[in-house]
Amino acid sequence: MRLDTTELRRNTLITHADHKTREDTPYISFTNSPSSLQELADFRTSRGGDQSIVIVDPHTRIELGLPVLRYREEMEEYKIRPPYTRDYWSNHYL
């Protein structure tokens, strides 16, 4: 998926941020907060169906020349109102 316009980036970030939406996005988000990970796992368990949690090593992404973006900064850049508490995004990355 191309992300070459502000509108595309904004819309895909909005979709990705909404945990109730099961629509694919071009992002893999990750957190360094164990409590945030547990909250997300609990939420997903309540929805039923197959779920998976993937471990992402940001150092490997950087070594491969892939970006590691702070989720909160991206939401601020594209003027996206957080659907959850502002603090929730402080430990999340894309």
N, C-alpha and C positions, 0 to 999 in steps of 0.2 A: 504494500500500500504506500502510495506517495504521500509525503507530508510536506509538500513544498509551498503550501499557503497557510497563512495565519488561521483561516477558517477551518481548514482540515485538521490542523494541530489542535485547535481549541475544541472542536467537536469530538475528536477521538479521545482527548483527555477527559472531557466531560463523561463520555461513555465509560471509559476505563475506571473513573473514580466512583461510579455508581455500582456498588457491590450487588445490587438487586438485578442488574442487567447482565445477561449471559452472552452478550454480543462480543465477537472477537475484536480485538484491537491490535495494533502493531507493537504494543508495549509489553514488557515483562517488568512488573513492579516487585520490589523487594524491600524488606525492612531489616534494621539491625536491632529491633526492639522485641524481645521475647514476649512481652505482654501483648503487644499489637498482633503478633503472629498467633498467639493463643486465642485472642478475641476473634480474629478472622477464621481460624479453624473451627471455633464453636459456632460461629454464624453459618459457615458452610455446612456443617454437620446438620444443623436444623433444617436445611433445605432438601436433604436427601440426595440420592444419586451418587455417582462416582465423583470423588474430589481428589485433587492432588496438590501437594505443596512442593515446589521446586526450590532447591537451594542454589543461589546465585553467588558466585565469588566475584566481587567487584574488581579485585586486583587482576583477575584473568581477563575480564572485559577491557580494562585499561591497557593491559599488555597487548591485546589483540587490536587495539585502536578503536574500540567501541565506546560509545559515550556512557557515562554514568551521570544522570541528572537528578538533582534534588526535586522531588515531586512538588513540594510546597513552592519552590521558586518558579517552576513551570506554571503552576496554577496562578500565581501572582502575575507572571508575565502576560498570560493570556486572559487575565481578569475573570477567572473562574471562581465562583463562590463555592467554597468547600461544602460538600453534602454532609460531612461529619465535623466533629470538633476540630478547630484549627490545630490543636496540639497533635491530633492523630497523624497529620502529614509530616511532622517534624523529623521523623525517623524513616521516611519512605523515599525510595529512589526509583528511577526508571532506567 
